[in-house]
Amino acid sequence: MGRPVEEAGTLTMEIPRKLGKYDVIEELSRGNMGIVYLGHDPFIDRPVAIKVALAESLNDPETGERYRKMFFNEAHTAGMLTHPNIIGIFDAGVDGDTCYIVMEYIKGGQTIRPFCKPENLLPVEKVVEIIFKCAKALDYAHRQGVIHRDIKPTNILYTEDGDVKIGDFSIAHITKLDSTETMPMGMVGSPRYMSPEQISEEYVTNQTDLFSLGVIMYEMLTGRHPFAADNFSRLVHRILNDDPLPLREVRPDLPESLEAIVRKALAKDREQRYAMGLDMAADLSRAFSNLERPEQDISEQEKFNAVKQLDFFQGFPEGELWEIVRGATWQDYTEGEEIIVEGELDDSFYIIVDGSVTVRKGSKDLRSLEKGDCFGEMGYLAKTKRTATIIAREDTSLLKINSTVISQVSLNCQVRFLKVFLRTLIYRLTATTERVSQEL
């Protein structure tokens, strides 16, 4: 037996006590594709989200079969993907007449829809971080051959601790060969977030998701839709023909770098649009670093000359050094300023171009690092919280490199970084061992 639920004063549907092996606790939300319950997996002892198909939609003589395919398409496509910013799919099944999908439960998650309204905008840095994580998640999905096709604010969850999750792959498409293959799709998705090619029912690629993400970014930064219209036909016309008002005409306080990113994401010509999510993420990463701290205004040649002299980069060919110079961020810190804070989560590491820093654990200073040394590499490699605080001992210039930059450089260059990290780790472990032995 189930438990009856009252909605708007009328009895609508019973909450099942159990679906398969899963206990059902309470209803979380409902939408066009189904009802989501909070559940519990008794075998693994963890909370789960259980999405249940709507019985009336499944039984509809005209659309029931299509609805069933869409419902289980989410389990099939999202089940192919394992990424920290994509809602995980654990299981799917049929219990009697009930079809259900078991998903990762995102505690405290809410959609980003409220943050697209002018009175409720997030800080710019938060917006950039959300879009950055979405771009990387989409890049991963696209490389697995999955095009989402319905990227919109209500399909992106955000938690208070900054976690971002993309969900609802119900109309996603799996390409036959790879993420660059095109195929006819027809008009599927949510019109307000469709790309020109979706509107025109043309061939679509992974770039359609990046256009949709660009629309969301515009909304989250301005509180207005880039193609706002009062009816469907006008919306279609604007998406196909009109350029949105430049970002900085709506918000003059925004940096030019963000305006350029949005403009490229919303390009109607796919040749002018971002080709891959990683390209968009790289630009966002550079913009985010510049928002946190203005980049040094020096030429690329000056940067190259400085990098070439550092011990860290001995053995790197000039071509690889240029890759690094063009992708990394240059930052200045004054004496006593914190660079990394213990307990923070970040995917960047730093190389000291000039100056020196102190490594501090709690209230104890552990060591000093000088020009040519690196720090933050363990957090970058392990994707874990920072285990120490890094403070500038004097005015210090740094080269900041994150995982997005590393993923874009050549494989040989990546291997050289790993070799330097390994050499650094061995040296520091040896030094620590000697120090401990002397103290005994």
FENUR-V984224 format. One line per field, one symbol per residue. phi: phi as a letter, one per 20 degrees, with the letter a starting at -180 (. if undefined). psi: psi as a letter, one per 30 degrees, with the letter a starting at -180 (. if undefined). burial: b if it has 16 or more other ideal C-beta (glycine too) atoms within 10 Angstrom, else e. A space follows every 50 residues. Layout:
phi = ???
psi = ???
burial = ???
//
This chain:
phi = .ddfceclncfdaeeffbcleeeddaedabbfeqdddecceffelbfcdd edffffffeffedgfffffffeffffffffdcbfdcgfdeabacdmedeb cdcfedfmfcfegfeeegecfeggfffffffgffffffgffffenddfmb fbgfdcecdfenfcceclefdfcdffdbfefdbfcmecpdgfdfegffge lefccgfffffgfffffgffedncefcgbebffffggfffceeffggffe cffffffffffffffeffeffeegfcffffffffffffffffbgfgecff fffgffffefggefnefgffffgfgfdeddcdcegnefdcdgnfdbddcc cfebnbcdecdmddeeadcdgnedbnfffffeldffebddcffbfcdcdd cdfffffeffffffffgfffffffffffffffffffffef
psi = kakkkkkhgkkekkkkfkjbfkkkelkellaefakklklkjfefilklkj kkkkeeeefkfefeeeeeeeefeeeeefffkjkfgkkkkelkakjcgkkl kklkkjkgkllgefggkffhklkeeeeeeeeeeeeeeeeeeeffgkkegh jlefgkkklfggkkkkaigfglkkledaffkllkeljkajefgkleeeeg haklaffeeeeeeeeeeeefffglkfhklfleeeeeeeeffkklkkeffe jffkleeeeeeeeeegkejffflkeleeeeeeeeeeeeeeeekkkkille eeeeeeeffkeegkfkleeeeeeeefflkkkkklkfkkekkkflklgllk kjekallkkkjcgkkelkkakflllffeeeefhllkflkkkkfakkkljk kleeeefflleeeeeeeeeeeeeeeeeeeeeeeeeeeff.
burial = eeeeeeeeeeeebeebeebeebbbeebbebeebbbbbbbbbeeeeeebbb bbbbeebbeeeeeeeebeebbbbbbbbbbebebebbbbbbbbeeeeeebb bbbbbbeebebbbebbeeeebbebeebbbbbbbbbbbbbbbbebbbbbbb bbbebbbbeeeeebbbbbbbbbbebeeebeeeeebeebbbebbbbbbbbe ebebbbbbbbbbbbbbbbbbbbbbbbbebeeeeebbebbeeeebeebbeb beebbebbbebbbbbbbeebeebbebbbbbbbbbbbbbbebebeeeeeee eebeebbeebebbeebeeebbebbbebbbbbbbeeeeebbeeeeebbbbb bbbebbbbbbeeeeeebebebebbbbbbbbeeeeebebbbbbbeebbbbb bbbbbbebbeeebeebbeebbeebeeeeeeeeeeeeeeee
//
